[in-house]
Protein backbone atom coordinates (compact mmCIF):
# COMPACT_ATOMS: atom_id res chain seq x y z
CA UNK A 1 0.00 0.00 0.00
CA UNK A 2 1.31 3.42 -0.97
CA UNK A 3 1.59 5.88 1.90
CA UNK A 4 0.96 9.51 0.96
CA UNK A 5 1.82 12.57 3.05
CA UNK A 6 0.26 15.82 1.89
CA UNK A 7 1.28 19.20 3.29
CA UNK A 8 -1.33 21.92 2.83
CA UNK A 9 0.42 25.29 2.99
CA UNK A 10 -2.73 27.41 2.80
CA UNK A 11 -3.30 29.72 5.79
CA UNK A 12 -6.94 28.62 5.55
CA UNK A 13 -6.02 25.03 6.51
CA UNK A 14 -8.97 22.75 5.70
CA UNK A 15 -11.06 25.63 4.36
CA UNK A 16 -10.68 27.26 0.95
CA UNK A 17 -9.98 26.25 -2.60
CA UNK A 18 -6.62 24.57 -2.02
CA UNK A 19 -8.12 22.25 0.59
CA UNK A 20 -11.11 21.50 -1.64
CA UNK A 21 -8.92 20.49 -4.59
CA UNK A 22 -6.46 18.56 -2.43
CA UNK A 23 -9.26 16.64 -0.70
CA UNK A 24 -10.57 15.26 -3.99
CA UNK A 25 -7.08 14.38 -5.21
CA UNK A 26 -6.35 12.44 -2.02
CA UNK A 27 -9.73 10.72 -2.00
CA UNK A 28 -8.98 9.45 -5.49
CA UNK A 29 -5.71 8.06 -4.17
CA UNK A 30 -7.53 6.36 -1.30
CA UNK A 31 -10.04 4.79 -3.70
CA UNK A 32 -7.08 3.26 -5.55
CA UNK A 33 -5.71 1.78 -2.32
CA UNK A 34 -3.36 4.40 -0.88
CA UNK A 35 -3.24 5.58 2.72
CA UNK A 36 -3.17 9.37 3.01
CA UNK A 37 -2.50 11.94 5.72
CA UNK A 38 -2.74 15.73 5.55
CA UNK A 39 -0.54 18.10 7.56
CA UNK A 40 -1.54 21.77 7.80
CA UNK A 41 1.40 24.17 7.78
CA UNK A 42 -0.58 26.94 9.48
CA UNK A 43 -1.13 24.73 12.54
CA UNK A 44 2.49 23.73 12.93
CA UNK A 45 5.28 25.45 14.84
CA UNK A 46 7.96 25.31 12.15
CA UNK A 47 10.81 27.77 12.53
CA UNK A 48 12.91 29.03 9.61
CA UNK A 49 16.18 27.23 8.84
CA UNK A 50 18.82 29.05 10.88
CA UNK A 51 21.69 26.68 11.73
CA UNK A 52 23.84 27.61 8.76
CA UNK A 53 26.95 25.86 7.44
CA UNK A 54 24.83 22.83 6.43
CA UNK A 55 24.79 21.39 9.95
CA UNK A 56 22.35 18.64 8.90
CA UNK A 57 24.67 17.49 6.12
CA UNK A 58 28.11 17.57 7.74
CA UNK A 59 28.12 18.26 11.50
CA UNK A 60 25.25 15.90 12.38
CA UNK A 61 24.22 14.15 9.14
CA UNK A 62 20.47 13.70 8.79
CA UNK A 63 19.63 15.65 11.94
CA UNK A 64 18.21 19.15 12.19
CA UNK A 65 19.56 21.31 15.01
CA UNK A 66 16.19 23.06 15.46
CA UNK A 67 13.88 21.32 17.91
CA UNK A 68 10.29 22.00 16.93
CA UNK A 69 7.37 20.14 15.32
CA UNK A 70 9.43 19.48 12.21
CA UNK A 71 11.08 16.63 14.12
CA UNK A 72 7.78 14.70 14.08
CA UNK A 73 7.25 15.50 10.40
CA UNK A 74 10.64 14.03 9.51
CA UNK A 75 9.50 10.67 10.89
CA UNK A 76 6.32 10.75 8.82
CA UNK A 77 8.15 11.76 5.66
CA UNK A 78 10.72 8.99 6.01
CA UNK A 79 7.88 6.45 5.80
CA UNK A 80 5.98 8.09 2.92
CA UNK A 81 6.09 6.86 -0.66
CA UNK A 82 4.58 10.03 -2.17
CA UNK A 83 4.87 13.63 -0.99
CA UNK A 84 2.15 16.06 -2.08
CA UNK A 85 2.81 19.77 -1.63
CA UNK A 86 -0.38 21.86 -1.80
CA UNK A 87 -0.43 25.65 -1.76
CA UNK A 88 -2.13 28.73 -3.09
CA UNK A 89 -0.07 31.11 -5.21
CA UNK A 90 1.54 33.82 -3.07
CA UNK A 91 4.98 35.23 -3.93
CA UNK A 92 5.57 32.42 -4.52
CA UNK A 93 3.95 30.63 -1.52
CA UNK A 94 2.90 31.24 2.12
CA UNK A 95 5.82 31.69 4.51
CA UNK A 96 5.17 28.62 6.67
CA UNK A 97 5.12 26.41 3.59
CA UNK A 98 8.47 27.84 2.50
CA UNK A 99 9.88 27.12 5.98
CA UNK A 100 8.84 23.46 5.68
CA UNK A 101 10.42 23.09 2.25
CA UNK A 102 13.67 24.67 3.46
CA UNK A 103 13.69 22.32 6.43
CA UNK A 104 13.58 19.20 4.21
CA UNK A 105 17.35 19.44 3.83
CA UNK A 106 18.21 16.87 6.58
CA UNK A 107 16.41 14.18 4.55
CA UNK A 108 18.79 14.67 1.62
CA UNK A 109 22.15 12.94 1.36
CA UNK A 110 24.84 15.29 0.01
CA UNK A 111 26.22 12.73 -2.42
CA UNK A 112 26.53 15.05 -5.41
CA UNK A 113 26.22 13.81 -8.97
CA UNK A 114 25.82 15.35 -12.41
CA UNK A 115 22.47 14.57 -14.03
CA UNK A 116 21.94 16.16 -17.43
CA UNK A 117 24.36 18.97 -16.72
CA UNK A 118 22.94 19.78 -13.27
CA UNK A 119 24.28 19.02 -9.80
CA UNK A 120 21.86 16.74 -7.96
CA UNK A 121 21.80 14.89 -4.63
CA UNK A 122 19.38 12.21 -3.36
CA UNK A 123 17.24 11.30 -0.37
CA UNK A 124 18.93 9.37 2.39
CA UNK A 125 18.52 5.59 2.44
CA UNK A 126 15.92 5.72 5.24
CA UNK A 127 13.62 8.03 3.23
CA UNK A 128 11.10 6.10 1.11
CA UNK A 129 9.73 9.04 -0.93
CA UNK A 130 9.89 8.24 -4.64
CA UNK A 131 7.44 10.76 -6.09
CA UNK A 132 6.41 14.38 -5.50
CA UNK A 133 3.28 16.15 -6.70
CA UNK A 134 2.21 19.79 -6.63
CA UNK A 135 -1.41 20.81 -5.99
CA UNK A 136 -1.92 24.56 -6.40
CA UNK A 137 -4.69 27.12 -6.73
CA UNK A 138 -4.56 30.73 -7.85
CA UNK A 139 -6.79 33.68 -8.59
CA UNK A 140 -5.42 34.88 -11.92
CA UNK A 141 -6.63 33.58 -15.27
CA UNK A 142 -3.61 31.88 -16.81
CA UNK A 143 -1.71 28.72 -15.84
CA UNK A 144 1.58 30.57 -16.35
CA UNK A 145 0.94 32.27 -13.00
CA UNK A 146 1.96 28.93 -11.44
CA UNK A 147 5.31 28.73 -13.25
CA UNK A 148 7.47 29.63 -10.24
CA UNK A 149 5.71 27.10 -8.00
CA UNK A 150 5.95 24.34 -10.59
CA UNK A 151 9.63 25.06 -11.17
CA UNK A 152 10.36 25.08 -7.44
CA UNK A 153 8.69 21.73 -6.69
CA UNK A 154 10.10 20.10 -9.81
CA UNK A 155 13.60 21.24 -8.84
CA UNK A 156 13.06 19.94 -5.29
CA UNK A 157 12.12 16.52 -6.65
CA UNK A 158 15.03 16.40 -9.08
CA UNK A 159 17.50 17.61 -6.45
CA UNK A 160 16.42 14.64 -4.34
CA UNK A 161 16.59 12.33 -7.41
CA UNK A 162 12.92 11.32 -7.26
CA UNK A 163 10.13 11.58 -9.83
CA UNK A 164 8.17 14.79 -10.22
CA UNK A 165 4.76 13.22 -10.93
CA UNK A 166 3.00 16.36 -12.10
CA UNK A 167 1.10 19.51 -11.16
CA UNK A 168 -2.60 19.73 -10.31
CA UNK A 169 -3.25 23.38 -11.14
CA UNK A 170 -6.49 25.36 -10.78
CA UNK A 171 -6.39 28.98 -12.03
CA UNK A 172 -9.18 31.39 -10.95
CA UNK A 173 -10.19 28.70 -8.47
CA UNK A 174 -12.82 30.88 -6.77
CA UNK A 175 -15.04 30.49 -9.87
CA UNK A 176 -15.62 26.84 -9.02
CA UNK A 177 -18.31 28.14 -6.68
CA UNK A 178 -21.14 30.62 -7.00
CA UNK A 179 -22.87 31.90 -3.87
CA UNK A 180 -21.13 29.19 -1.86
CA UNK A 181 -22.28 26.31 -4.07
CA UNK A 182 -20.23 24.31 -6.57
CA UNK A 183 -20.96 25.16 -10.19
CA UNK A 184 -21.20 22.51 -12.89
CA UNK A 185 -17.68 23.43 -13.98
CA UNK A 186 -16.53 23.22 -10.38
CA UNK A 187 -17.89 19.69 -10.03
CA UNK A 188 -16.13 18.69 -13.24
CA UNK A 189 -12.81 20.06 -11.96
CA UNK A 190 -13.11 18.19 -8.67
CA UNK A 191 -14.13 14.95 -10.37
CA UNK A 192 -11.05 15.20 -12.57
CA UNK A 193 -8.85 15.91 -9.52
CA UNK A 194 -10.23 12.75 -7.95
CA UNK A 195 -9.45 10.81 -11.13
CA UNK A 196 -5.92 12.24 -11.14
CA UNK A 197 -5.32 10.81 -7.67
CA UNK A 198 -6.74 7.43 -8.62
CA UNK A 199 -4.72 7.28 -11.85
CA UNK A 200 -1.47 8.15 -10.08
CA UNK A 201 -1.84 5.23 -7.68
CA UNK A 202 -3.25 2.70 -10.16
CA UNK A 203 -1.20 3.57 -13.23
CA UNK A 204 1.75 5.47 -11.78
CA UNK A 205 1.05 8.52 -13.96
CA UNK A 206 -1.49 11.30 -14.43
CA UNK A 207 -2.58 11.80 -18.03
CA UNK A 208 -2.18 15.23 -19.60
CA UNK A 209 -5.84 15.21 -20.63
CA UNK A 210 -6.90 14.96 -16.99
CA UNK A 211 -4.53 17.76 -15.98
CA UNK A 212 -5.88 19.95 -18.77
CA UNK A 213 -9.48 19.44 -17.67
CA UNK A 214 -8.57 20.39 -14.09
CA UNK A 215 -7.08 23.68 -15.25
CA UNK A 216 -9.56 24.48 -18.05
CA UNK A 217 -10.65 28.15 -18.31
CA UNK A 218 -13.94 28.90 -16.54
CA UNK A 219 -14.26 32.43 -17.87
CA UNK A 220 -12.87 34.60 -20.66
CA UNK A 221 -9.60 36.27 -19.71
CA UNK A 222 -10.87 39.76 -20.52
CA UNK A 223 -13.99 39.28 -18.38
CA UNK A 224 -11.99 38.14 -15.37
CA UNK A 225 -9.61 41.07 -15.71
CA UNK A 226 -12.57 43.46 -15.81
CA UNK A 227 -13.94 41.93 -12.60
CA UNK A 228 -10.66 42.44 -10.79
CA UNK A 229 -10.22 46.00 -12.07
CA UNK A 230 -13.77 46.95 -11.09
CA UNK A 231 -13.01 45.86 -7.52
CA UNK A 232 -9.86 47.97 -7.55
CA UNK A 233 -11.77 50.99 -8.86
CA UNK A 234 -14.15 50.80 -5.92
CA UNK A 235 -11.22 51.47 -3.58
CA UNK A 236 -9.36 54.14 -5.57
CA UNK A 237 -9.82 57.94 -5.37
CA UNK A 238 -11.67 59.39 -8.35
CA UNK A 239 -8.50 60.79 -9.93
CA UNK A 240 -6.84 57.33 -9.80
CA UNK A 241 -9.60 55.31 -11.48
CA UNK A 242 -8.40 52.81 -14.11
ROMAR-974104 format. One record per residue (C-alpha): x, y, z. Coordinates in nm, 4 decimals. Layout:
N
+----------+----------+----------+
!       px !       py !       pz !
+----------+----------+----------+
!        X !        Y !        Z !
...
+----------+----------+----------+
END
This chain:
242
+----------+----------+----------+
!       px !       py !       pz !
+----------+----------+----------+
!   0.0000 !   0.0000 !   0.0000 !
!   0.1313 !   0.3421 !  -0.0971 !
!   0.1591 !   0.5881 !   0.1903 !
!   0.0959 !   0.9508 !   0.0963 !
!   0.1820 !   1.2566 !   0.3047 !
!   0.0257 !   1.5824 !   0.1888 !
!   0.1277 !   1.9199 !   0.3292 !
!  -0.1326 !   2.1924 !   0.2828 !
!   0.0416 !   2.5285 !   0.2986 !
!  -0.2727 !   2.7409 !   0.2797 !
!  -0.3297 !   2.9717 !   0.5791 !
!  -0.6938 !   2.8619 !   0.5551 !
!  -0.6018 !   2.5030 !   0.6512 !
!  -0.8969 !   2.2750 !   0.5701 !
!  -1.1061 !   2.5631 !   0.4357 !
!  -1.0682 !   2.7257 !   0.0955 !
!  -0.9983 !   2.6246 !  -0.2600 !
!  -0.6624 !   2.4574 !  -0.2018 !
!  -0.8121 !   2.2254 !   0.0595 !
!  -1.1115 !   2.1495 !  -0.1644 !
!  -0.8920 !   2.0491 !  -0.4588 !
!  -0.6462 !   1.8556 !  -0.2429 !
!  -0.9264 !   1.6641 !  -0.0699 !
!  -1.0568 !   1.5263 !  -0.3990 !
!  -0.7081 !   1.4379 !  -0.5207 !
!  -0.6347 !   1.2438 !  -0.2021 !
!  -0.9735 !   1.0724 !  -0.2001 !
!  -0.8983 !   0.9451 !  -0.5492 !
!  -0.5708 !   0.8058 !  -0.4170 !
!  -0.7526 !   0.6356 !  -0.1304 !
!  -1.0041 !   0.4789 !  -0.3704 !
!  -0.7082 !   0.3262 !  -0.5545 !
!  -0.5714 !   0.1777 !  -0.2319 !
!  -0.3355 !   0.4402 !  -0.0880 !
!  -0.3244 !   0.5584 !   0.2724 !
!  -0.3171 !   0.9373 !   0.3007 !
!  -0.2496 !   1.1943 !   0.5718 !
!  -0.2743 !   1.5732 !   0.5554 !
!  -0.0537 !   1.8099 !   0.7557 !
!  -0.1536 !   2.1771 !   0.7796 !
!   0.1399 !   2.4167 !   0.7777 !
!  -0.0581 !   2.6940 !   0.9484 !
!  -0.1125 !   2.4735 !   1.2544 !
!   0.2492 !   2.3726 !   1.2934 !
!   0.5276 !   2.5447 !   1.4839 !
!   0.7955 !   2.5305 !   1.2147 !
!   1.0807 !   2.7771 !   1.2533 !
!   1.2913 !   2.9026 !   0.9610 !
!   1.6176 !   2.7229 !   0.8843 !
!   1.8821 !   2.9050 !   1.0877 !
!   2.1685 !   2.6681 !   1.1731 !
!   2.3839 !   2.7610 !   0.8759 !
!   2.6948 !   2.5860 !   0.7439 !
!   2.4829 !   2.2826 !   0.6426 !
!   2.4786 !   2.1395 !   0.9948 !
!   2.2355 !   1.8638 !   0.8903 !
!   2.4671 !   1.7492 !   0.6121 !
!   2.8107 !   1.7573 !   0.7741 !
!   2.8115 !   1.8263 !   1.1504 !
!   2.5251 !   1.5903 !   1.2379 !
!   2.4216 !   1.4148 !   0.9139 !
!   2.0471 !   1.3696 !   0.8792 !
!   1.9631 !   1.5647 !   1.1941 !
!   1.8209 !   1.9149 !   1.2195 !
!   1.9563 !   2.1311 !   1.5012 !
!   1.6187 !   2.3060 !   1.5463 !
!   1.3878 !   2.1323 !   1.7915 !
!   1.0287 !   2.2004 !   1.6932 !
!   0.7374 !   2.0143 !   1.5318 !
!   0.9432 !   1.9476 !   1.2210 !
!   1.1081 !   1.6631 !   1.4122 !
!   0.7785 !   1.4695 !   1.4079 !
!   0.7253 !   1.5500 !   1.0395 !
!   1.0644 !   1.4026 !   0.9505 !
!   0.9496 !   1.0674 !   1.0894 !
!   0.6319 !   1.0752 !   0.8820 !
!   0.8151 !   1.1757 !   0.5660 !
!   1.0723 !   0.8989 !   0.6009 !
!   0.7883 !   0.6446 !   0.5797 !
!   0.5981 !   0.8095 !   0.2916 !
!   0.6087 !   0.6864 !  -0.0661 !
!   0.4577 !   1.0026 !  -0.2171 !
!   0.4873 !   1.3629 !  -0.0986 !
!   0.2153 !   1.6061 !  -0.2079 !
!   0.2809 !   1.9774 !  -0.1632 !
!  -0.0384 !   2.1863 !  -0.1801 !
!  -0.0425 !   2.5652 !  -0.1761 !
!  -0.2134 !   2.8735 !  -0.3088 !
!  -0.0065 !   3.1108 !  -0.5210 !
!   0.1538 !   3.3815 !  -0.3072 !
!   0.4979 !   3.5232 !  -0.3930 !
!   0.5572 !   3.2417 !  -0.4521 !
!   0.3952 !   3.0630 !  -0.1521 !
!   0.2900 !   3.1240 !   0.2117 !
!   0.5824 !   3.1685 !   0.4505 !
!   0.5175 !   2.8620 !   0.6666 !
!   0.5124 !   2.6409 !   0.3587 !
!   0.8466 !   2.7843 !   0.2504 !
!   0.9879 !   2.7118 !   0.5975 !
!   0.8844 !   2.3463 !   0.5685 !
!   1.0418 !   2.3090 !   0.2250 !
!   1.3672 !   2.4673 !   0.3458 !
!   1.3693 !   2.2318 !   0.6426 !
!   1.3580 !   1.9195 !   0.4211 !
!   1.7352 !   1.9438 !   0.3830 !
!   1.8205 !   1.6871 !   0.6579 !
!   1.6409 !   1.4183 !   0.4553 !
!   1.8789 !   1.4675 !   0.1621 !
!   2.2152 !   1.2937 !   0.1365 !
!   2.4839 !   1.5290 !   0.0012 !
!   2.6216 !   1.2735 !  -0.2424 !
!   2.6535 !   1.5053 !  -0.5405 !
!   2.6218 !   1.3805 !  -0.8969 !
!   2.5821 !   1.5351 !  -1.2412 !
!   2.2468 !   1.4570 !  -1.4028 !
!   2.1938 !   1.6159 !  -1.7425 !
!   2.4363 !   1.8973 !  -1.6721 !
!   2.2940 !   1.9777 !  -1.3275 !
!   2.4277 !   1.9025 !  -0.9802 !
!   2.1860 !   1.6737 !  -0.7957 !
!   2.1805 !   1.4895 !  -0.4632 !
!   1.9383 !   1.2214 !  -0.3365 !
!   1.7241 !   1.1303 !  -0.0374 !
!   1.8934 !   0.9371 !   0.2395 !
!   1.8519 !   0.5592 !   0.2439 !
!   1.5924 !   0.5715 !   0.5236 !
!   1.3625 !   0.8030 !   0.3230 !
!   1.1103 !   0.6096 !   0.1110 !
!   0.9734 !   0.9038 !  -0.0935 !
!   0.9892 !   0.8240 !  -0.4635 !
!   0.7441 !   1.0765 !  -0.6090 !
!   0.6414 !   1.4380 !  -0.5505 !
!   0.3276 !   1.6147 !  -0.6700 !
!   0.2208 !   1.9790 !  -0.6630 !
!  -0.1414 !   2.0810 !  -0.5995 !
!  -0.1916 !   2.4559 !  -0.6401 !
!  -0.4693 !   2.7120 !  -0.6726 !
!  -0.4558 !   3.0726 !  -0.7848 !
!  -0.6793 !   3.3685 !  -0.8591 !
!  -0.5424 !   3.4880 !  -1.1918 !
!  -0.6629 !   3.3579 !  -1.5272 !
!  -0.3612 !   3.1879 !  -1.6808 !
!  -0.1710 !   2.8725 !  -1.5840 !
!   0.1578 !   3.0573 !  -1.6346 !
!   0.0938 !   3.2271 !  -1.3002 !
!   0.1964 !   2.8932 !  -1.1439 !
!   0.5315 !   2.8730 !  -1.3249 !
!   0.7468 !   2.9626 !  -1.0240 !
!   0.5712 !   2.7102 !  -0.7999 !
!   0.5948 !   2.4344 !  -1.0595 !
!   0.9630 !   2.5057 !  -1.1168 !
!   1.0362 !   2.5076 !  -0.7435 !
!   0.8686 !   2.1734 !  -0.6688 !
!   1.0100 !   2.0101 !  -0.9811 !
!   1.3599 !   2.1236 !  -0.8838 !
!   1.3055 !   1.9944 !  -0.5291 !
!   1.2119 !   1.6520 !  -0.6652 !
!   1.5028 !   1.6403 !  -0.9078 !
!   1.7497 !   1.7612 !  -0.6450 !
!   1.6420 !   1.4639 !  -0.4341 !
!   1.6590 !   1.2329 !  -0.7412 !
!   1.2915 !   1.1324 !  -0.7261 !
!   1.0133 !   1.1583 !  -0.9828 !
!   0.8166 !   1.4787 !  -1.0219 !
!   0.4761 !   1.3216 !  -1.0930 !
!   0.2996 !   1.6363 !  -1.2096 !
!   0.1100 !   1.9513 !  -1.1159 !
!  -0.2598 !   1.9727 !  -1.0308 !
!  -0.3251 !   2.3385 !  -1.1135 !
!  -0.6486 !   2.5361 !  -1.0781 !
!  -0.6385 !   2.8981 !  -1.2026 !
!  -0.9183 !   3.1392 !  -1.0945 !
!  -1.0192 !   2.8703 !  -0.8472 !
!  -1.2816 !   3.0880 !  -0.6774 !
!  -1.5036 !   3.0493 !  -0.9869 !
!  -1.5624 !   2.6835 !  -0.9021 !
!  -1.8309 !   2.8144 !  -0.6677 !
!  -2.1144 !   3.0618 !  -0.6997 !
!  -2.2874 !   3.1902 !  -0.3870 !
!  -2.1129 !   2.9194 !  -0.1860 !
!  -2.2283 !   2.6311 !  -0.4072 !
!  -2.0233 !   2.4314 !  -0.6566 !
!  -2.0959 !   2.5161 !  -1.0192 !
!  -2.1197 !   2.2509 !  -1.2893 !
!  -1.7682 !   2.3430 !  -1.3979 !
!  -1.6528 !   2.3219 !  -1.0376 !
!  -1.7893 !   1.9694 !  -1.0034 !
!  -1.6135 !   1.8690 !  -1.3244 !
!  -1.2811 !   2.0059 !  -1.1957 !
!  -1.3114 !   1.8185 !  -0.8665 !
!  -1.4133 !   1.4949 !  -1.0374 !
!  -1.1049 !   1.5203 !  -1.2566 !
!  -0.8848 !   1.5905 !  -0.9523 !
!  -1.0229 !   1.2747 !  -0.7948 !
!  -0.9451 !   1.0808 !  -1.1129 !
!  -0.5917 !   1.2238 !  -1.1142 !
!  -0.5322 !   1.0815 !  -0.7672 !
!  -0.6737 !   0.7433 !  -0.8622 !
!  -0.4723 !   0.7283 !  -1.1852 !
!  -0.1471 !   0.8149 !  -1.0082 !
!  -0.1837 !   0.5230 !  -0.7683 !
!  -0.3251 !   0.2695 !  -1.0157 !
!  -0.1202 !   0.3574 !  -1.3232 !
!   0.1748 !   0.5468 !  -1.1777 !
!   0.1053 !   0.8523 !  -1.3963 !
!  -0.1492 !   1.1298 !  -1.4432 !
!  -0.2578 !   1.1797 !  -1.8032 !
!  -0.2176 !   1.5229 !  -1.9598 !
!  -0.5837 !   1.5212 !  -2.0635 !
!  -0.6897 !   1.4963 !  -1.6992 !
!  -0.4529 !   1.7757 !  -1.5982 !
!  -0.5878 !   1.9954 !  -1.8772 !
!  -0.9483 !   1.9439 !  -1.7670 !
!  -0.8573 !   2.0388 !  -1.4092 !
!  -0.7078 !   2.3682 !  -1.5253 !
!  -0.9563 !   2.4478 !  -1.8050 !
!  -1.0654 !   2.8150 !  -1.8307 !
!  -1.3939 !   2.8897 !  -1.6537 !
!  -1.4259 !   3.2435 !  -1.7872 !
!  -1.2868 !   3.4602 !  -2.0659 !
!  -0.9600 !   3.6265 !  -1.9713 !
!  -1.0871 !   3.9761 !  -2.0516 !
!  -1.3991 !   3.9275 !  -1.8379 !
!  -1.1990 !   3.8143 !  -1.5370 !
!  -0.9614 !   4.1073 !  -1.5707 !
!  -1.2568 !   4.3465 !  -1.5811 !
!  -1.3938 !   4.1928 !  -1.2602 !
!  -1.0655 !   4.2438 !  -1.0790 !
!  -1.0224 !   4.5998 !  -1.2067 !
!  -1.3767 !   4.6951 !  -1.1086 !
!  -1.3009 !   4.5864 !  -0.7522 !
!  -0.9856 !   4.7967 !  -0.7550 !
!  -1.1769 !   5.0990 !  -0.8855 !
!  -1.4150 !   5.0798 !  -0.5920 !
!  -1.1222 !   5.1472 !  -0.3580 !
!  -0.9355 !   5.4144 !  -0.5574 !
!  -0.9821 !   5.7941 !  -0.5369 !
!  -1.1671 !   5.9393 !  -0.8354 !
!  -0.8501 !   6.0787 !  -0.9930 !
!  -0.6836 !   5.7335 !  -0.9804 !
!  -0.9596 !   5.5313 !  -1.1479 !
!  -0.8402 !   5.2807 !  -1.4106 !
+----------+----------+----------+
END
